[in-house]
Amino acid sequence: MEIECKYVLEQLPSIDMGEGVPMVQGYIPSPKHNVTIRPRQEGDRLVLTLKSIGLSVRHEKNIDLSDSPEIFALLVENTEGAIRKKRYAIPDGDHPIEVDVYEGDHPSLLGKITAEREFDSVEAMETWQPPQWMLDAGARNVTGQDAYMNSTLLKHGWPE
């Protein structure tokens, strides 16, 4: 089960974010629209993710395909484009805050910044407060807003 909140940041945080991991991810259309099928390259790691439909709480299964690059390539061929970003993992208790800085060919996404954090329960998510560095970066809570899901960003660009 994936339970997460998502924020938009107006600027890069003024903390040391360390080394980012380049990511490229696409989405394969689901005929029944009841699952998200996402092949993603995380640095050298190749991962296929299946997610149930939902905004802040959903079932999720990650399958490592690093030993099957030919299968991964077939999946990528069936995507509807790709999102490119660099991900920074910033420690925050039991789960890191993942800051994504969007790159690549999609002009409306270039330079946009989001931050996500996963939780062990809905109650923990609902009571969590973003750290000061996020507030200083202009954090705006967009949890549960479909317009900010990566699959929607790929299709429609950054919401204005």
Secondary structure, 3 states (H helix, E strand, C coil): CEEEEEEEECCCCCCCCCCCEEEEEECECCCCCCEEEEEEEECCEEEEEEEECCCCEECEEEEECCCCHHHHHHHHHCCCCEEEEEEEEECCCCCCEEEEEEECCCCCCCCCEEEEEECCCHHHHHHCCCCHHHHHCCCEECCCCHHHCHHHHHHHCCCC
